């Protein structure tokens, strides 16, 4: 199948605690075990700190041919706030900082240096044929306006010939009156639109689910539908994405994914629900993302067999 399913991280708390057998608890063991069950993954740790080429080379060695990493852009690349300690020591002196220790108004030249460092770090994955796209997950306060479009066009240039995946987190990008223009813009800069499955709500910081495609790839991230925790004051990211999809909810995506498959080189389906749930059969705790990802694989296979 050209629909490939994985999770957004192979080493978050719920997977590490609940999904891996005891013999696969090391960093190397976890990735090898994961790669035996899925052929793609998102690397999310790169959002919080720039990866290193040495670590990327180790990831490439631990995975089989054909395995693909999609790498989340470092926070500064997507205009998220960054603290000094998130930067490599030799980069810290290049920036000014505010009273909270965050980088203050970095220039385009400074951001360009960060893009260069990032691309150098993921080169071993690319050389090994393991690199998919660079996920540019925009902050929820980045609204659709000329300055935002200009920044995305600039960032597209900084990524050179790497595949750019763009996820919007403010609904202004995908409102009915502008969605066609937004998707056309992504197509014009050779960027892949990232669909989301998220809570059905009118909150401004929740992008609506819009099925679309702007390149030869289709990309879906499933965040869960936990509307109660999405904007809870003081809530954590793990609470926001704490959700176990039912089989019926996953079936909603089978037909759309098959339709996207007909006009795509590859369709990527990535689960970002990262909490824990109680298994209704065993009564034990389960990690949500890999359980849902395995179910999605089964539903897609069943659909193929039934055709």
Residue pairs with C-beta under 8 A, 6 or more apart in sequence:
1 261
1 300
1 301
1 304
2 261
2 264
2 265
2 266
2 267
3 257
3 258
3 261
3 266
3 267
3 269
3 300
4 39
4 40
4 68
4 266
4 267
4 268
4 269
5 38
5 40
5 269
5 270
5 271
5 293
5 296
5 297
5 300
6 38
6 39
6 40
6 41
6 42
6 268
6 269
6 270
6 271
6 293
7 15
7 34
7 38
7 41
7 42
7 270
7 271
7 272
7 289
7 290
7 293
8 41
8 42
8 44
8 221
8 270
8 271
8 272
8 274
8 289
9 15
9 41
9 42
9 43
9 44
9 45
9 274
9 289
10 30
10 31
10 34
10 41
11 27
11 30
11 31
11 45
12 44
12 274
12 289
13 238
13 274
14 274
14 275
14 276
14 287
14 288
14 289
15 30
15 274
15 287
15 289
15 290
16 25
16 30
17 276
17 287
18 276
18 285
18 286
18 287
19 286
19 287
19 290
20 29
20 30
20 33
21 33
23 29
24 30
24 32
24 33
28 58
28 62
31 59
31 62
31 63
32 62
32 63
34 41
35 62
35 63
35 64
35 67
37 290
37 294
38 290
38 293
39 66
39 67
39 68
40 67
40 68
40 69
40 70
40 132
40 268
40 270
41 67
41 68
41 69
41 70
42 69
42 70
42 71
42 72
42 135
42 270
42 272
43 51
43 59
43 69
43 70
43 71
43 72
44 72
45 51
46 71
46 72
46 73
46 74
46 118
46 121
46 122
47 72
47 73
47 74
47 75
47 80
47 137
48 75
48 86
49 74
49 86
50 74
50 87
50 88
50 114
50 117
50 118
50 121
51 71
51 118
51 121
51 122
52 121
53 120
53 121
53 122
53 123
53 124
55 121
56 121
56 122
56 123
56 124
56 125
57 124
57 128
59 69
59 124
59 125
59 130
60 124
60 125
60 127
60 128
60 130
63 69
63 130
65 129
66 129
67 130
68 130
68 131
68 132
69 125
69 130
69 131
69 132
70 132
70 133
70 134
70 135
70 165
70 268
70 270
71 122
71 125
71 131
71 132
71 133
71 134
71 135
72 134
72 135
72 137
73 118
73 134
73 135
73 136
73 137
74 82
74 114
74 118
75 81
75 82
75 86
76 82
76 103
76 106
76 111
76 114
77 111
77 114
77 115
77 118
77 136
77 155
77 158
78 136
78 137
78 138
78 139
78 142
78 155
79 138
79 139
79 142
79 151
80 139
81 102
81 103
82 102
82 103
83 100
83 101
83 102
83 103
84 92
84 95
84 97
84 101
84 102
84 103
85 101
87 95
87 103
88 117
91 113
91 114
91 117
94 110
94 113
95 103
95 104
95 106
95 110
96 103
96 104
96 105
97 103
97 104
98 104
106 114
108 154
111 158
112 158
115 155
115 158
115 159
116 158
118 134
119 159
119 160
119 162
122 131
122 134
125 131
126 162
131 162
132 163
132 268
133 162
133 163
133 164
133 165
133 192
133 217
133 219
134 159
134 162
134 163
134 164
134 165
135 165
135 167
135 194
136 152
136 155
136 164
136 165
136 166
136 167
136 191
137 167
137 169
137 194
138 148
138 166
138 167
138 168
138 169
138 170
139 169
140 169
140 170
140 204
140 205
141 170
141 205
142 148
142 169
142 170
143 170
143 172
143 173
144 170
144 172
144 173
144 178
144 182
149 185
152 166
152 185
152 189
152 191
153 189
155 164
156 164
156 189
156 190
156 191
163 192
163 215
163 217
164 189
164 190
164 191
164 192
165 191
165 192
165 194
165 219
166 186
166 191
166 192
166 193
166 194
167 194
167 196
167 207
167 221
168 174
168 182
168 194
168 207
169 205
169 206
169 207
170 204
170 205
170 207
171 202
171 203
171 204
171 205
171 206
171 207
171 208
172 178
172 204
173 179
173 182
173 207
174 182
174 207
174 208
174 210
179 210
179 212
183 193
183 212
183 214
184 214
186 192
186 193
186 214
186 215
187 214
187 215
190 215
191 214
191 215
192 214
192 215
192 217
192 218
192 219
193 212
193 213
193 214
193 215
193 219
194 219
194 220
194 221
195 209
195 210
195 211
195 212
195 218
195 219
195 220
195 221
196 207
196 209
196 220
196 221
196 222
196 223
197 209
197 220
197 221
197 222
197 223
197 224
197 225
197 253
198 206
198 207
198 209
198 223
198 224
198 225
198 230
199 206
199 223
199 224
199 225
199 226
199 227
199 230
200 209
200 225
200 227
201 227
201 230
203 230
203 231
205 231
206 230
211 256
211 260
213 260
213 263
213 264
216 264
216 265
217 264
217 265
217 266
217 267
217 268
218 257
218 260
218 261
218 264
218 266
218 267
218 268
219 267
219 268
219 270
220 253
220 257
220 267
220 268
220 269
220 270
221 270
221 271
221 272
222 245
222 269
222 270
222 271
222 272
222 273
222 292
223 240
223 241
223 243
223 272
223 273
224 240
224 241
224 242
224 243
224 244
224 245
224 272
224 273
224 275
224 288
225 243
225 245
225 249
226 239
226 240
226 241
226 242
226 243
229 235
229 239
229 240
229 242
230 240
232 239
232 240
238 274
238 275
239 275
241 272
241 273
241 274
241 275
242 273
242 274
242 275
242 276
242 288
243 273
243 275
243 288
244 273
244 275
244 277
244 286
244 288
244 291
244 292
245 273
245 288
245 292
245 295
247 295
247 299
250 292
250 295
250 296
250 299
251 299
253 269
253 296
254 299
254 300
254 303
255 303
257 267
257 269
257 300
258 300
258 303
260 267
261 267
269 293
269 296
271 288
271 289
271 290
271 292
271 293
271 296
272 289
273 288
273 289
273 292
274 287
274 288
274 289
275 288
276 285
276 286
276 287
276 288
277 285
277 286
277 288
277 291
278 284
278 285
278 286
279 285
279 286
